[in-house]
Amino acid sequence: MKTEEKMRWIPVTERLPKDEDYVLVSFENSTLPDIGRYEENEEGGAFYPGDDECSYIHYGLFVNAWMPLPEPYKE
């Protein structure tokens, strides 16, 4: 993946992350991004806060875009 692609917001209407990926998420109804995960099942896919069992929708937050997390720091 190109650096430019890693550093841009990807609208959920364009594409979704891979199943069980942790990503940075943006919301249409909140100004602060969050680290969440994307999970798919037989009913479709949803974004979840961290390791939470309830999706963002449960909390009234609507993900509109996401981006891959940066690589962890290494000396």
Residue, then its C-alpha position, 0 to 999 in steps of 0.5 A: m500500500k502506498t504511503e499516500e493511501k495509508m495517510r488518507w481517510i477512506p470513505v466507507t462508501e468507497r471500501l471497507p477494511k478487511d475483517e477483524d482489522y483495527v483502524l482509525v475511524s471518523f464519525e459523521n456525528s462526532t469530531l474526535p476520531d477513535i481506534g476501532r475494529y471492523e468485523e463481518n458476520e452473516e448479517g454484514g459488517a460493523f465497526y466496534p470501539g476497540d475490543d468492545e462487543c457493542s458496535y459504534i451504532h449502539y452508542g449512536l456514532f456513525v462511521n463515515a470514513w477510516m484509515p489504516l493505523p500507522e506502524p508501531y514505533k521502533e528504534 
